[in-house]
Amino acid sequence: AWLNVTEKIGGNPSSMHQFGARAATALAEAREKLAHFLGCHPAEIIWTSGATEANNTVIHHFAEKLGATGEIWISSIEHPCVNDSAEHYFGQRAKKIPVTHDGVIDLDWFTMEIADKRPGLVGVMAANNETGVIQPWREILAICQNYEVPFFTDAVQWLGKMPSKDLGECDFVSGAAHKFGGPRGVGFLKVPRKSEISPLLFGGKQERGRRAGTENVATIVSMLTALEIREKQITRNEHILRGVWRDNFEREFLRAIPGASIIGANSPRLWNTVSALMPDGDRKLEWVVRLDKAGFAASTGSACTTGKEEPSHVLAAMGYQTAQAVRAVRFSGGWETTEADWSALANTLEKIHGETQHTKTHSIA
């Protein structure tokens, strides 16, 4: 899709000539496709460079709209681009919604608090980027609608892995192409149709004056091509089978490595993500290095938290102590990850654990 647009549609979608008109048509078709998947109007879609820009735009917009006294509520497990943006613009006026030890929004707390006070915005991600724990965004949306409070969900982890239907009912929704097989550097923001958005970027009048900058038509079309493929796979329930593969891996993993546990194991989770707490005394970086040498790219958390010295704010919000958080390793697959891949990972983890135990025994001796 990217090659086709690059070779055949080279115009600027804002230009009046026929080359520009072709680009504008391709852009409009992509907008209509995304609106169809989300269940919203095409005019509610704004193209962005990714979810970080989209999420920052939402927080910036409400900082402008609510002024110096307005308050927003976001979950305590939001992605850094939401969490840090909220702290930048709102400081102490960005209230954190607590989660349970299983990593799910505390609905009882939320229901009681919002009955007493109305925030200017509620932001809760659809699924967590570190643990894969699915959040009750539909229930939170219904509560917010009842109190006429705008609701925003970061659907980056959800899109392309779970059905996108009904997301368009949320006031604000963000997504990024590379999470479901599209190119990096492109995403979108869904906004209320009749809402005046305070733009984060100034310049040209692209995107109805809501986001300046020439749209990258090739990457936008590629994003929708990828999402269309994923939506078809989801319709065929292929994601459910992959969830079975993930569950089988977890059983093998827990059998092979005594003392390990799965973070958020009691909660509904995305089928591609496993956040594991390795045995007491093990260091997560040692596991990551050993797995890397064996050909597996595991991580110590989400890629966007790499380089931060403090323990995961997600695990802290779930009640894990620092001594526990330093033992967390994250495994994540994709649509192309096979059952054999998960099995090979389990076997490799068992082998590394055996080698580690052998080394520890000899060190003590």
KARA-V552028 format. One line per field, one symbol per residue. psi: psi as a letter, one per 30 degrees, with the letter a starting at -180 (. if undefined). A space follows every 10 residues. Layout:
psi = ???
This chain:
psi = eeeeeeefig lkfflfleee eeeeeeeeee eeeeeeefha keffkkklfa feeeeeeeee efeeefaffl klkllgglke feeeeeeeef bfgjkkklll fggkkjeeee eeeffekjlf kkjklekkfe fgkklieeee eeeeeeghkk kkkjgefekf elkfkfeffk ekkllkeffg gallgkalkk lkegkjkjke klclglhhgf jkkkkjeeee eeefeeeeee eeeeeggffe efeeeeeeee eeeeefikfl lkkgfglklk ffkjjkjllk fkkeeeeeee eeffgkillg alfffkfkel lkfeeeffgk lefeefgkkk kkaaffklee eeeeeeeeee eeeeeeeeee eeee.
